[in-house]
Amino acid sequence: MKDWFSSRAKRVQISGIRKMFEMAGPESINLGLGELDFQPSDLAMDSLAKAVREGYNHYGPTKGLPELRKILAQRLSRYRPDVEIDNIIITAGGTQGLLVSAMTLFDHGDEVLVPDPGFVIYQPHVIMCGATPIRYSLRFESEFQPNPDEIEELITPRTKAIVLNSPNNPTSGILDAETIKAIRDLAMDNELAIISDEVYDEIIFEGEHLSMLNADYDNVVYINSFSKTFALTGWRLGYLAASKYMVNQLAKIQYYNIACPPTPLQKAIYDVMSAPTNKIQERVDILRKRRDAIVKRVNDIPGFNCLKPKGAFYVFPTFDHSISSEDFAMELVKAGVICAPGSAFGKGGEGHLRFSFANSLEMIEKGMDIVEKVAGSIPRRK
Ligand SMILES: Cc1ncc(COP(=O)(O)O)c(C=O)c1O
């Protein structure tokens, strides 16, 4: 039989989170969600309908609608005052922003440092570009801060870039100022690009978000998305920001990727972003209550240990039961709760489960009743 498939297709596997969803029954309580349970605002929905009626249905510029890019440049000036419209490209979600960055920067023979545990698409993107992912660890004991000394040891003459993610999926850790400075210095000394995934930057419960854009380093590709901030995951729209010399190359690859981002959706998001108020703070307040509830419930389960997230909407507790995270998650799915096994995010995620609190308080409480019961039936390590 003919070998149809590229080495690229053969080298990447289906995500371990998908497996859980495929096994789940229709009545399951979903604590595996990577998206908010809210609907978009009325303004977002009305603006989209209006944009379509007004004729925003054709191809647009590859880098995206100028009016939206302008408003995004203004937003990003809070991190870096010299960000301008020419630094911005609108993408088809953070996912596609990450892919176009990978395709523009990574090559055969390159090594790319990725977090472990880390969001499930970083490693496949590196592999799809023929490069090699090299994992750096995020540890519970250090509140999931990367260790710059470990990163330094992993750098070789082949290292091309480092992928950072703050606030982080799955750990909900956020980068502190000292770590940002140390990693930026390493990148500068070794001429590495930094891909900084900041799609949860508006979902912060304590303190303020520290962006890599603010790190005074020009070789950063900043990735963001409208998915999490505005509960618009299905709209598939995001954006990236980078130095102009990078944007020119990124835009070239972007044209061959998607030609242009979806026109009516960009117009609707522009309307949402130009409105005097949005629902972000209201939603963060709701999420904070859910976070407090889930952290308490998880820490009340014997054998579980859970940090209080400062951002994003996941808890990533350790457990000391004699079972792999995948088998544990399977047991939970059978009992009616969907969550993600830590191992789905890399070897470093073993011994953890990821529960999302992007679900109602009622569902969190019900789900945790089940988790507590299932955990009680699994023997613990000594
Ligand atoms: C850390 C991180 N980056 C990027 C994305 C991609 O989001 P989207 O493609 O919906 O913008 C996600 C989605 O879960 C994520 O968790």
The ligand as a Tripos MOL2 file, in Angstrom:
@<TRIPOS>MOLECULE
LIG
   16    16     1     0     0
SMALL
NO_CHARGES

@<TRIPOS>ATOM
      1 C1         -2.0370   28.5780   26.4460 C.3       1 LIG1
      2 C2         -2.9220   28.6000   25.2470 C.ar      1 LIG1
      3 N1         -2.4850   29.1740   24.1320 N.ar      1 LIG1
      4 C3         -3.2240   29.2320   23.0200 C.ar      1 LIG1
      5 C4         -4.4910   28.6860   22.9990 C.ar      1 LIG1
      6 C5         -5.2390   28.7530   21.7190 C.3       1 LIG1
      7 O1         -6.4180   29.4640   21.7980 O.3       1 LIG1
      8 P1         -7.1900   29.9600   20.5240 P.3       1 LIG1
      9 O2         -6.6380   29.2730   19.3340 O.co2     1 LIG1
     10 O3         -8.6180   29.6280   20.7630 O.co2     1 LIG1
     11 O4         -6.9520   31.4190   20.4710 O.co2     1 LIG1
     12 C6         -5.0020   28.0590   24.1450 C.ar      1 LIG1
     13 C7         -6.3110   27.4080   24.1310 C.2       1 LIG1
     14 O5         -6.6750   26.6450   25.0030 O.2       1 LIG1
     15 C8         -4.1960   28.0230   25.3060 C.ar      1 LIG1
     16 O6         -4.6200   27.4500   26.4320 O.3       1 LIG1
@<TRIPOS>BOND
     1     1     2 1
     2     2     3 ar
     3     2    15 ar
     4     3     4 ar
     5     4     5 ar
     6     5     6 1
     7     5    12 ar
     8     6     7 1
     9     7     8 1
    10     8     9 2
    11     8    10 1
    12     8    11 1
    13    12    13 1
    14    12    15 ar
    15    13    14 2
    16    15    16 1
@<TRIPOS>SUBSTRUCTURE
     1 LIG1         1 GROUP 0 **** ****
